[in-house]
């Protein structure tokens, strides 16, 4: 279909018209410290929608609106494995513990329980619902995830960068339905598409200059109106393959939100939430960390802090994502007033419950009364039967491919750290594949963001401990990038390593995972490009010769200059190999067996000075 998708008219049944009887208790830690109703409000004026009706059944002036939100699901329908399926919880005594979390069977139960008794409830998401998905969803171009989100009664989401992994036409298909152009129909029923609108206010068709999908959407219930504006990060073209964003332009997030906030205001919509697929970095990895200590927003940094400070005060809250971090903060708006900014980590491990107090007299949100907190999607609740049926149905179709063993490991191979054991393993696999294409291949480089999950020793199904299945490999590397070979001078190779910590990567370094034989020192006490110590760079013990030529293997995304590595796009004599998952599978099969499994690499190729 064309890059400009037709306007989508939701076919969904309106959950918001249902009356749910049971009461729900909403925990609101991490809210504004002294959140209160405006002084003019009395307890009798607030219609909570869960038994607090006035005797004459007329709505009160102040109405609590429940906003449930999550982000960066990435097609994780089943509980994520290893560290990807846990969250860190801060305890009252200052210690931390980890809690197993995630899985749509549990997410559905938690969301449905949270909605009980809340007639005014909206569920929204902050992008990356699909893309980089495990095999159960990714094998079917994420149709299972869209089906699950429909069943979760998702009302609206912004696009994220991963919604563009397969291009604007495929995003349009996910919105509007239809069989995949090459994969066809996977079941006897044609894919119907999303019941909820994807919002893409800052993603424009270069030819028409108009958004490729709806820029905003308005939720309405009994006189209450809340507008939603959806944007993805302006830097999406830097982290998505060129083909995926061909013909599109991505505009500044804050400027776009401000533009459409004014449009909504002119339409009489004064309560506005921005769904922003860009995020921040809290000072703690604990989901319940108080990022408003010692003051509003003091515990969070990163792009979202700058965006929030430039988004018009007309916007009442920001639901964010992209960084996979967890926070519920209040960052001052341009007028200096605290405003709620949230993110619910990733992979369906958390959801955020925000209370927006709507003033019927003004049509606006009473911002001083906004409360928000993240909640763990624990696995100690009953599974939602409809989600279990969905997973079983798609799992039956995926099983013949996904359950095939491809290798054996002796322990968990994690992806955590500046240099990770799994990063080393993948780089070695790509070096081996490169040498099968050209024996002169010298080294391989792998971007850390392309490693989506760890390899866990414990069985995830019936395969047995230590067995790596094709599905597990797919979860690690789901992008179908090819392994490409290019020639670079030694000077270019040195520049590539320095680009890890300079230019667009200076504030948030992207440390490439390196194959065996390449070593160097990363001195984090220095700044910018100087953090890579040039004299320390060695290949098989020999210094890099700036004038010599080196044959380098990398995935097609990196080879095209992605992730802020423009020098990688300048290589010569390119040779395209198989996809990166095939390279990993071949390496595991050739180098492991049930009696001789691969041990986790030592991750000792990069010496880090802190």
C-alpha positions as CSV (number, residue, x, y, z in Angstrom):
1,X,0.0,0.0,0.0
2,X,1.2,3.6,-0.4
3,X,3.3,5.2,2.3
4,X,0.3,7.4,3.2
5,X,-2.2,5.1,4.8
6,X,-5.9,6.0,4.6
7,X,-7.6,7.3,7.7
8,X,-8.5,4.5,10.0
9,X,-12.0,4.3,11.4
10,X,-11.9,2.1,14.5
11,X,-14.2,-1.0,14.3
12,X,-13.7,-1.7,18.0
13,X,-16.5,-2.3,20.4
14,X,-16.4,0.5,22.9
15,X,-15.2,-0.9,26.2
16,X,-15.6,2.6,27.7
17,X,-19.4,2.2,27.6
18,X,-19.4,-0.8,29.9
19,X,-20.3,-0.5,33.5
20,X,-18.0,-2.5,35.7
21,X,-19.2,-3.0,39.3
22,X,-16.3,-4.1,41.5
23,X,-14.1,-1.7,43.3
24,X,-10.3,-1.3,42.6
25,X,-7.7,0.2,44.8
26,X,-5.1,2.3,43.0
27,X,-1.7,2.6,44.5
28,X,-0.3,6.0,43.7
29,X,3.3,6.1,45.1
30,X,5.6,8.4,43.2
31,X,2.9,11.0,42.6
32,X,3.1,14.7,43.4
33,X,4.1,14.9,47.0
34,X,1.1,17.0,48.1
35,X,-1.4,16.2,45.4
36,X,-4.9,17.5,46.3
37,X,-8.1,18.5,44.5
38,X,-8.4,22.2,43.7
39,X,-9.6,24.2,46.7
40,X,-13.0,24.7,45.2
41,X,-13.7,20.9,45.0
42,X,-15.6,19.1,47.7
43,X,-15.7,15.4,48.3
44,X,-19.3,15.2,47.1
45,X,-18.5,16.8,43.8
46,X,-16.1,14.1,42.6
47,X,-17.8,11.3,40.6
48,X,-15.3,8.4,40.9
49,X,-17.3,6.1,38.7
50,X,-17.1,3.2,41.3
51,X,-20.0,3.7,43.6
52,X,-19.4,7.4,44.4
53,X,-22.5,8.7,42.5
54,X,-24.4,11.7,43.7
55,X,-27.9,10.9,44.8
56,X,-29.4,12.8,41.8
57,X,-27.1,10.9,39.4
58,X,-25.8,14.1,37.9
59,X,-22.0,14.0,37.3
60,X,-20.0,16.0,39.7
61,X,-17.6,18.7,38.6
62,X,-14.4,16.6,39.1
63,X,-14.1,13.3,37.4
64,X,-11.3,10.8,37.9
65,X,-10.1,9.4,34.6
66,X,-7.9,6.3,34.8
67,X,-5.1,6.1,32.3
68,X,-3.4,2.7,32.1
69,X,-0.3,2.6,29.9
70,X,2.6,0.5,28.8
71,X,5.3,0.7,26.2
72,X,7.9,-1.3,24.2
73,X,6.0,-4.6,24.3
74,X,8.0,-5.8,21.2
75,X,5.7,-8.7,20.6
76,X,6.6,-10.5,23.9
77,X,3.4,-12.5,24.3
78,X,5.0,-15.2,26.3
79,X,6.8,-14.3,29.6
80,X,10.3,-13.1,28.6
81,X,13.3,-15.3,29.6
82,X,16.2,-14.4,31.9
83,X,16.8,-10.8,32.9
84,X,14.4,-9.6,30.2
85,X,11.6,-11.2,32.3
86,X,12.4,-9.6,35.7
87,X,12.2,-6.2,37.3
88,X,14.1,-4.7,40.2
89,X,12.1,-3.6,43.2
90,X,13.4,-1.2,45.8
91,X,12.6,-2.4,49.4
92,X,11.8,-0.1,52.4
93,X,15.2,-0.9,53.9
94,X,17.0,0.3,50.8
95,X,17.9,-3.1,49.5
96,X,16.5,-4.4,46.2
97,X,15.0,-7.7,45.0
98,X,14.1,-9.0,41.6
99,X,10.6,-10.0,40.6
100,X,9.6,-12.2,37.7
101,X,7.3,-10.2,35.4
102,X,5.7,-10.1,32.0
103,X,3.6,-12.2,29.6
104,X,0.3,-11.1,28.1
105,X,-1.7,-13.8,29.9
106,X,-0.7,-12.0,33.1
107,X,-0.8,-8.4,31.6
108,X,-4.4,-9.0,30.6
109,X,-5.4,-10.1,34.0
110,X,-3.7,-7.2,35.7
111,X,-5.2,-4.6,33.3
112,X,-8.7,-6.1,33.6
113,X,-8.5,-6.1,37.4
114,X,-7.2,-2.5,37.5
115,X,-10.2,-1.4,35.3
116,X,-12.8,-2.8,37.6
117,X,-15.1,-0.1,38.9
118,X,-13.6,2.6,36.7
119,X,-16.1,3.6,34.1
120,X,-13.7,6.3,32.9
121,X,-10.7,4.2,31.9
122,X,-8.4,4.6,29.0
123,X,-5.6,2.2,28.0
124,X,-2.7,3.8,25.9
125,X,0.7,2.7,24.8
126,X,4.0,4.5,24.0
127,X,5.1,2.7,20.8
128,X,7.2,-0.3,19.8
129,X,4.3,-2.7,20.3
130,X,5.8,-4.8,17.5
131,X,9.2,-5.3,16.0
132,X,12.2,-7.2,17.3
133,X,9.7,-9.7,18.5
134,X,10.2,-13.3,19.5
135,X,9.4,-16.0,17.0
136,X,5.8,-16.6,18.2
137,X,4.9,-13.1,16.9
138,X,7.8,-12.2,14.6
139,X,7.4,-15.3,12.4
140,X,3.9,-14.1,11.5
141,X,4.9,-10.4,11.0
142,X,3.4,-9.6,14.4
143,X,-0.2,-10.4,13.6
144,X,-0.4,-12.3,16.9
145,X,0.6,-9.2,18.8
146,X,-2.0,-7.0,17.2
147,X,-4.6,-9.6,17.9
148,X,-3.5,-9.7,21.5
149,X,-3.6,-5.9,21.8
150,X,-7.1,-5.9,20.4
151,X,-8.1,-8.4,23.1
152,X,-6.4,-6.2,25.7
153,X,-8.7,-3.4,24.7
154,X,-5.9,-1.0,23.9
155,X,-7.4,2.3,23.0
156,X,-4.5,4.1,21.3
157,X,-0.8,4.0,20.8
158,X,2.0,6.1,19.3
159,X,4.2,4.6,16.7
160,X,7.8,3.7,17.7
161,X,10.9,3.2,15.7
162,X,10.3,-0.5,15.4
163,X,7.0,0.0,13.8
164,X,9.0,1.0,10.8
165,X,11.3,-2.1,10.7
166,X,9.3,-3.4,7.6
167,X,8.4,0.0,6.2
168,X,5.4,2.3,6.2
169,X,3.3,0.0,3.9
170,X,3.6,-2.9,6.5
171,X,2.7,-0.5,9.3
172,X,-0.4,0.5,7.3
173,X,-1.3,-3.2,7.0
174,X,-1.0,-3.7,10.7
175,X,-3.4,-0.7,11.2
176,X,-5.9,-1.6,8.5
177,X,-5.6,-5.3,8.0
178,X,-5.1,-7.6,5.0
179,X,-2.8,-10.6,4.3
180,X,1.0,-10.1,4.2
181,X,2.2,-9.3,0.7
182,X,4.7,-12.2,0.7
183,X,3.7,-14.4,3.6
184,X,0.1,-14.4,2.7
185,X,-2.6,-15.4,5.2
186,X,-1.5,-17.5,8.1
187,X,-4.9,-18.7,9.1
188,X,-8.2,-19.3,7.3
189,X,-9.3,-15.8,8.4
190,X,-8.0,-12.6,6.8
191,X,-6.0,-10.4,9.3
192,X,-8.3,-7.6,10.4
193,X,-5.7,-5.2,11.7
194,X,-5.7,-3.1,14.8
195,X,-8.9,-2.0,16.5
196,X,-7.0,0.9,18.0
197,X,-5.4,3.9,16.2
198,X,-1.7,4.2,15.7
199,X,-0.7,7.8,16.0
200,X,2.2,9.3,13.9
201,X,2.0,13.0,14.2
202,X,5.7,13.7,13.4
203,X,6.1,11.1,10.6
204,X,5.4,12.7,7.3
205,X,5.2,11.5,3.7
206,X,7.9,13.4,2.0
207,X,5.8,13.9,-1.1
208,X,2.6,15.1,0.5
209,X,4.1,16.6,3.7
210,X,1.2,15.0,5.7
211,X,1.4,12.5,8.6
212,X,1.2,8.9,7.3
213,X,-1.3,8.0,10.0
214,X,-3.6,10.0,12.3
215,X,-1.7,12.6,14.3
216,X,-4.1,12.6,17.2
217,X,-7.2,10.9,18.6
218,X,-9.9,12.0,21.1
219,X,-11.4,9.7,23.8
220,X,-14.9,10.7,24.8
221,X,-17.1,9.4,27.6
222,X,-20.2,11.2,29.0
223,X,-19.0,14.7,28.4
224,X,-15.4,14.0,29.3
225,X,-12.9,14.5,26.4
226,X,-9.2,13.6,26.5
227,X,-7.0,14.1,23.4
228,X,-3.9,12.0,22.6
229,X,-1.0,13.1,20.3
230,X,1.4,10.4,19.2
231,X,5.0,10.9,18.1
232,X,8.2,8.8,17.8
233,X,11.7,10.0,18.2
234,X,13.0,12.4,15.6
235,X,16.1,10.2,15.3
236,X,14.2,7.1,14.0
237,X,16.0,7.2,10.6
238,X,19.3,6.7,12.5
239,X,18.2,3.5,14.2
240,X,16.1,1.9,11.5
241,X,17.2,0.5,8.1
242,X,17.1,3.0,5.3
243,X,14.5,0.9,3.5
244,X,12.2,1.0,6.5
245,X,12.0,4.8,6.5
246,X,12.3,5.4,2.7
247,X,10.1,8.4,1.6
248,X,9.4,9.5,5.2
249,X,10.6,12.5,7.2
250,X,10.6,12.7,11.0
251,X,10.0,16.0,12.7
252,X,10.9,17.4,16.1
253,X,8.9,15.8,18.9
254,X,8.1,18.9,21.0
255,X,7.3,21.1,18.1
256,X,4.9,18.6,16.7
257,X,3.2,18.0,20.0
258,X,2.8,21.7,20.5
259,X,1.3,22.1,17.0
260,X,-1.4,19.5,17.5
261,X,-2.1,20.6,21.1
262,X,-3.1,23.9,19.6
263,X,-5.3,22.1,17.0
264,X,-7.0,20.1,19.8
265,X,-7.5,23.3,21.9
266,X,-9.3,24.9,18.9
267,X,-11.5,21.9,18.8
268,X,-12.5,22.4,22.4
269,X,-10.3,19.5,23.7
270,X,-8.3,20.9,26.6
271,X,-7.2,17.7,28.4
272,X,-4.3,16.4,26.4
273,X,-1.8,13.5,26.8
274,X,1.2,13.1,24.6
275,X,2.4,9.5,23.7
276,X,6.1,10.0,23.0
277,X,8.3,7.1,21.8
278,X,11.4,8.6,23.4
279,X,12.6,8.3,26.9
280,X,14.9,9.0,29.7
281,X,17.3,7.4,32.1
282,X,16.4,7.3,35.8
283,X,19.1,7.3,38.4
284,X,18.0,3.9,39.6
285,X,17.0,0.7,37.8
286,X,14.3,0.0,40.4
287,X,10.9,0.5,38.9
288,X,9.6,2.1,42.1
289,X,12.5,4.5,42.6
290,X,11.4,8.0,43.5
291,X,12.7,10.1,40.6
292,X,11.3,13.2,42.1
293,X,13.8,13.3,44.9
294,X,15.1,15.7,46.0
295,X,13.0,17.8,43.6
296,X,10.6,17.3,40.7
297,X,12.4,15.3,37.9
298,X,15.8,15.5,39.6
299,X,16.2,11.7,39.3
300,X,15.8,11.5,35.6
301,X,18.0,12.6,32.6
302,X,18.1,12.0,28.9
303,X,16.1,13.1,25.8
304,X,12.7,13.0,27.5
305,X,13.8,15.6,30.1
306,X,14.5,18.1,27.3
307,X,11.4,17.2,25.4
308,X,9.2,17.6,28.4
309,X,10.6,21.0,29.3
310,X,9.7,22.2,25.8
311,X,6.2,20.7,25.4
312,X,3.5,23.3,25.9
313,X,1.8,23.4,29.3
314,X,-1.4,22.6,27.4
315,X,-0.3,19.0,27.6
316,X,-1.2,17.4,30.9
317,X,0.9,14.3,30.9
318,X,3.5,12.4,28.8
319,X,3.5,8.6,28.4
320,X,6.9,7.7,27.0
321,X,9.1,4.8,26.0
322,X,12.1,3.7,23.9
323,X,14.7,3.5,26.6
324,X,13.1,0.5,28.3
325,X,13.4,2.3,31.6
326,X,10.8,2.5,34.4
327,X,9.8,5.9,35.9
328,X,6.9,7.9,37.1
329,X,8.3,11.4,37.5
330,X,7.1,15.0,37.4
331,X,9.3,17.1,35.1
332,X,8.7,20.9,35.1
333,X,6.9,22.2,32.0
334,X,8.0,25.5,30.3
335,X,6.0,27.4,32.9
336,X,8.0,25.7,35.7
337,X,5.0,23.6,36.9
338,X,5.6,19.8,37.5
339,X,3.9,17.5,35.0
340,X,3.7,13.7,35.0
341,X,6.0,11.8,32.7
342,X,5.9,8.0,32.8
343,X,7.5,4.9,31.3
344,X,6.7,1.2,32.1
345,X,10.0,-0.4,31.2
346,X,9.5,-3.0,28.4
347,X,8.2,-6.4,27.3
348,X,5.0,-6.1,29.3
349,X,6.7,-6.3,32.7
350,X,5.0,-3.2,34.1
351,X,2.0,-1.1,33.5
352,X,1.4,2.5,34.7
353,X,-1.8,3.6,36.5
354,X,-2.3,7.3,36.3
355,X,-5.3,9.2,37.7
356,X,-6.2,12.3,35.7
357,X,-8.7,14.5,37.5
358,X,-11.0,16.1,34.9
359,X,-12.6,19.4,35.6
360,X,-16.0,19.4,33.8
361,X,-16.3,23.2,34.3
362,X,-13.1,24.0,32.3
363,X,-12.6,20.8,30.3
364,X,-9.1,20.6,31.6
365,X,-7.1,18.3,33.9
366,X,-6.5,19.5,37.4
367,X,-2.7,18.9,37.2
368,X,-2.1,19.3,40.9
369,X,-4.3,16.2,41.5
370,X,-2.6,13.9,39.0
371,X,-1.2,10.7,40.6
372,X,0.8,8.0,38.8
373,X,2.7,4.8,39.7
374,X,4.1,1.8,38.0
375,X,2.8,-1.7,38.9
376,X,4.5,-5.1,38.3
377,X,2.9,-7.5,35.9
378,X,3.4,-10.4,38.4
379,X,2.9,-14.0,37.5
380,X,1.1,-14.9,40.7
381,X,-2.3,-14.1,39.2
382,X,-4.5,-16.3,37.1
383,X,-3.7,-16.4,33.4
384,X,-6.3,-14.8,31.1
385,X,-7.8,-17.8,29.3
386,X,-8.3,-15.9,26.0
387,X,-4.6,-15.0,25.9
388,X,-3.6,-18.6,26.7
389,X,-5.8,-19.8,23.7
390,X,-4.2,-17.1,21.5
391,X,-0.7,-18.2,22.4
392,X,-1.5,-21.9,22.0
393,X,-3.1,-21.3,18.6
394,X,-0.1,-19.4,17.2
395,X,2.4,-21.6,19.0
396,X,1.0,-24.6,17.3
397,X,1.7,-23.0,13.9
398,X,5.2,-21.9,15.0
399,X,6.3,-25.1,16.8
400,X,7.7,-27.1,13.8
401,X,10.1,-24.3,13.2
402,X,10.7,-22.9,16.6
403,X,11.4,-26.1,18.6
404,X,14.3,-27.3,16.4
405,X,17.6,-27.5,18.4
406,X,20.4,-25.4,17.0
407,X,23.0,-25.6,19.7
408,X,24.0,-26.3,23.3
409,X,25.3,-24.0,26.1
410,X,26.8,-24.8,29.5
411,X,25.3,-21.8,31.3
412,X,23.4,-18.5,30.8
413,X,25.0,-16.3,28.2
414,X,23.9,-12.8,29.1
415,X,23.8,-9.6,27.1
416,X,24.4,-7.2,30.0
417,X,27.4,-5.0,30.5
418,X,29.6,-2.8,28.3
419,X,30.9,-5.9,26.7
420,X,28.7,-8.9,27.1
421,X,29.3,-12.6,26.7
422,X,26.5,-12.9,24.2
423,X,27.9,-10.0,22.3
424,X,31.2,-11.8,22.0
425,X,29.5,-14.9,20.9
426,X,27.5,-13.2,18.2
427,X,30.5,-11.3,16.9
428,X,32.5,-14.6,16.7
429,X,29.6,-16.2,14.8
430,X,29.6,-13.3,12.3
431,X,33.4,-13.5,12.0
432,X,33.1,-17.3,11.3
433,X,30.4,-16.6,8.7
434,X,32.4,-13.9,7.1
435,X,35.4,-16.2,6.8
436,X,33.2,-18.8,5.1
437,X,32.5,-16.2,2.4
438,X,36.0,-14.7,2.3
439,X,38.9,-16.3,4.3
440,X,40.6,-12.9,4.5
441,X,37.9,-11.5,6.9
442,X,39.7,-10.0,9.8
443,X,37.1,-9.2,12.5
444,X,33.4,-8.6,13.2
445,X,31.5,-5.9,14.9
446,X,28.0,-6.2,16.4
447,X,25.7,-3.4,17.7
448,X,24.4,-4.1,21.3
449,X,20.9,-2.9,20.4
450,X,20.6,-5.7,18.0
451,X,20.9,-8.3,20.8
452,X,17.3,-8.5,22.1
453,X,17.5,-11.2,24.8
454,X,19.9,-13.5,26.6
455,X,20.4,-17.2,26.0
456,X,19.3,-19.0,29.1
457,X,20.5,-22.4,30.2
458,X,17.2,-23.3,31.8
459,X,14.7,-24.8,29.4
460,X,11.9,-22.5,28.2
461,X,9.8,-25.4,27.0
462,X,10.3,-29.2,26.6
463,X,13.7,-29.0,24.9
464,X,15.8,-29.6,28.0
465,X,18.3,-27.5,29.9
466,X,21.2,-26.2,27.9
467,X,19.5,-26.7,24.5
468,X,19.2,-23.6,22.3
469,X,16.2,-23.8,20.0
470,X,15.7,-21.9,16.8
471,X,12.9,-19.9,18.6
472,X,15.4,-18.8,21.3
473,X,17.9,-17.8,18.6
474,X,15.2,-15.8,16.8
475,X,14.4,-14.0,20.0
476,X,18.0,-13.0,20.3
477,X,18.3,-11.8,16.7
478,X,14.9,-11.2,15.1
479,X,15.8,-8.5,12.6
480,X,16.8,-10.6,9.6
481,X,19.8,-8.4,8.9
482,X,22.3,-9.9,6.5
483,X,26.0,-10.3,7.4
484,X,27.9,-8.0,5.2
485,X,31.7,-7.8,4.5
486,X,33.4,-4.5,3.7
487,X,37.0,-3.2,3.5
488,X,38.1,-0.4,5.7
489,X,41.5,1.3,6.2
490,X,43.0,1.1,9.7
491,X,42.3,4.8,10.1
492,X,38.6,4.2,9.4
493,X,38.5,1.3,11.8
494,X,39.9,3.5,14.6
495,X,37.4,6.1,13.7
496,X,34.5,3.6,13.9
497,X,35.6,2.7,17.5
498,X,35.7,6.3,18.4
499,X,32.2,6.9,17.0
500,X,31.0,4.6,19.8
501,X,31.6,7.5,22.3
502,X,31.4,10.6,20.1
503,X,29.1,12.4,17.8
504,X,25.5,11.2,18.3
505,X,26.7,8.5,20.7
506,X,28.7,10.8,23.0
507,X,25.9,11.2,25.6
508,X,24.8,7.6,25.5
509,X,27.7,5.5,24.2
510,X,26.9,2.5,22.0
511,X,29.8,0.0,22.6
512,X,30.1,-2.4,19.7
513,X,30.6,-6.0,20.6
514,X,33.9,-7.3,19.0
515,X,35.1,-10.6,17.7
516,X,38.0,-12.6,19.2
517,X,41.4,-11.0,18.5
518,X,40.3,-7.4,18.6
519,X,41.2,-5.7,21.9
520,X,41.4,-2.2,23.2
521,X,41.0,0.0,26.3
522,X,37.9,2.2,26.9
523,X,38.8,4.9,29.4
524,X,35.5,6.3,30.8
525,X,37.3,8.9,32.9
526,X,38.0,10.8,29.7
527,X,35.5,12.5,27.4
528,X,34.3,12.2,23.8
529,X,36.4,10.2,21.3
530,X,39.4,10.2,23.7
531,X,37.6,7.5,25.7
532,X,38.8,5.0,23.1
533,X,42.6,4.8,23.8
534,X,44.0,4.7,20.2
535,X,47.4,3.2,21.1
536,X,45.7,0.3,22.9
537,X,43.8,-1.0,19.8
538,X,45.2,-4.4,18.7
539,X,44.2,-7.1,16.3
540,X,45.7,-10.5,17.2
541,X,48.2,-8.6,19.3
542,X,49.4,-6.2,16.6
543,X,48.6,-2.5,16.5
544,X,46.2,-1.3,13.9
545,X,48.0,0.1,10.9
546,X,46.2,3.3,9.8
547,X,47.2,2.7,6.1
548,X,46.4,-1.1,5.9
549,X,43.2,-2.6,4.7
550,X,40.9,-4.7,7.0
551,X,38.0,-6.9,6.0
552,X,35.2,-6.4,8.5
553,X,32.0,-8.3,9.0
554,X,28.9,-6.6,10.4
555,X,25.2,-6.8,10.0
556,X,23.6,-4.8,7.2
557,X,22.1,-2.2,9.6
558,X,25.6,-1.3,10.8
559,X,27.2,-1.7,7.4
560,X,24.8,1.0,6.2
561,X,26.0,3.5,8.9
562,X,23.2,2.8,11.4
563,X,23.3,3.6,15.1
564,X,25.5,6.6,14.6
565,X,28.4,4.9,12.8
566,X,28.7,6.8,9.5
567,X,32.2,5.5,8.9
568,X,30.9,2.0,8.7
569,X,28.8,3.1,5.7
570,X,31.9,4.1,3.8
571,X,33.5,0.7,3.4
572,X,34.4,-0.7,0.0
573,X,34.1,-4.0,-1.8
574,X,30.9,-5.1,-0.1
575,X,29.9,-8.7,-0.1
576,X,26.5,-9.7,1.3
577,X,26.1,-13.0,3.1
578,X,23.3,-14.9,4.9
579,X,21.1,-13.4,7.6
580,X,22.6,-12.9,11.0
581,X,20.4,-15.6,12.6
582,X,21.6,-18.1,10.1
583,X,25.2,-17.1,11.0
584,X,24.5,-17.7,14.7
585,X,22.7,-21.0,14.1
586,X,25.6,-22.2,12.0
587,X,28.1,-21.2,14.6
588,X,26.2,-22.9,17.5
589,X,25.7,-26.1,15.5
590,X,29.3,-26.3,14.4
591,X,30.8,-25.5,17.8
592,X,28.6,-27.3,20.3
593,X,27.0,-30.6,21.1
594,X,25.0,-32.1,24.0
595,X,28.3,-33.5,25.4
596,X,30.4,-30.5,24.6
597,X,28.3,-27.3,25.1
598,X,29.6,-23.8,24.5
599,X,30.7,-22.0,27.7
600,X,29.8,-18.4,28.1
601,X,32.6,-16.2,26.7
602,X,34.7,-14.3,29.2
603,X,33.9,-10.8,27.9
604,X,37.5,-9.7,28.3
605,X,38.2,-8.1,25.0
606,X,37.5,-4.5,26.0
607,X,39.4,-3.2,29.1
608,X,37.2,-0.6,30.8
609,X,38.7,2.1,33.0
610,X,36.2,3.8,35.2
